[in-house]
Structure formats: C-alpha cells, structure tokens
Amino acid sequence: MTLKECKKEEKADREFQKKFKFEGSIHVLTRMMVDPAATEKRGGGKNLPLRRGEILDVIQFTNREQILCRNSQRRCKSAGAEALPA
C-alpha cells in the first residue's frame, strides 16, 4: 500500500467516525454477502447502495432493521438487514 492510499483510507475513516458519531477504532466484526435473490437498491442519504452478491464488511449491528457496513469502495453507510442473510 502506498502512502497516498494510506492517507486516503485514514481520511475516509475519519469522515465515517464524524458522520456516524462513531468513537474508537473501526473493527470489522464479520463479512456478509448481499442475498443474490434480493433486489438491487440505489442507496442515498445514509443508505448504502446494494448489489446482488456483493461482499460487505459489517462494522456494527445498529438495530434489527439496519446494519452499519462498508463496501469494496470503502464507503460506510447503513444497509437494510432484509437484504443480508440472518
């Protein structure tokens, strides 16, 4: 990883912590795949766009309807729990 990539990741993590009022370091709890049979969602606001079969890093289980996730482009937003397997 180059210095430029490291700085970009650190900046993205700081923005995530500020946006979601997340304290402490970001630790990935688990990885989940979006249900291949689910409909694709565009996202927007605080919701993450979901694509079928995409692998997401789960950062925090917020409640039964929403899970705080990070996708392959390191975008951190909430994802609907209905699209992820239980």
C-alpha positions in Angstrom: 0.0 0.0 0.0 1.4 3.4 -0.9 1.5 6.4 1.3 -1.2 8.1 -0.8 -3.6 5.1 -0.4 -3.0 5.0 3.4 -3.7 8.7 3.8 -6.9 8.3 1.7 -8.1 5.4 3.9 -7.4 7.4 7.1 -9.3 10.3 5.7 -12.3 8.1 4.8 -12.2 6.5 8.3 -12.2 10.0 10.0 -15.1 11.1 7.9 -17.0 7.9 8.8 -16.4 8.5 12.5 -17.6 12.1 12.2 -20.7 11.3 10.2 -21.9 8.4 12.3 -20.6 9.7 15.7 -18.6 6.5 15.9 -16.0 6.5 18.7 -12.9 4.4 18.8 -11.2 2.5 16.0 -13.1 0.7 13.3 -13.0 -3.0 13.6 -14.8 -5.3 11.1 -17.0 -7.8 13.0 -17.8 -10.1 10.1 -18.3 -10.1 6.4 -21.6 -10.8 4.8 -22.8 -11.3 1.2 -25.9 -9.5 -0.1 -28.6 -12.0 -0.9 -28.3 -12.9 -4.6 -32.1 -13.0 -4.9 -32.6 -9.5 -3.3 -33.5 -6.5 -5.5 -30.7 -4.0 -6.1 -31.0 -0.7 -4.2 -29.6 2.6 -5.3 -28.9 3.9 -1.8 -28.7 7.6 -0.9 -28.5 9.6 2.3 -27.3 7.3 4.9 -28.2 4.1 3.0 -25.6 2.0 1.1 -26.2 1.0 -2.5 -26.6 -2.8 -2.6 -25.7 -5.0 -5.5 -26.6 -8.7 -5.6 -23.8 -11.0 -4.3 -21.7 -8.1 -3.1 -19.5 -8.7 0.0 -19.9 -6.2 2.8 -17.7 -5.7 5.9 -20.0 -5.4 9.0 -18.8 -2.8 11.4 -21.8 -2.5 13.8 -25.2 -4.1 14.3 -27.3 -0.9 15.0 -30.7 -2.4 15.3 -32.9 -5.2 13.7 -33.6 -3.1 10.5 -30.1 -1.5 9.9 -26.5 -2.7 9.9 -23.5 -0.4 9.6 -21.5 -1.7 6.7 -18.5 -0.9 4.4 -18.4 -1.9 0.8 -15.5 -2.7 -1.5 -15.0 1.0 -2.3 -14.7 1.7 1.5 -18.0 3.6 1.6 -19.5 3.2 5.0 -23.3 3.5 5.4 -26.3 1.7 6.8 -27.6 -1.3 4.9 -31.0 -2.8 5.3 -31.0 -6.1 7.2 -33.6 -7.6 4.9 -31.1 -7.9 2.0 -28.5 -9.7 4.2 -28.9 -13.3 5.4 -29.6 -13.8 9.1 
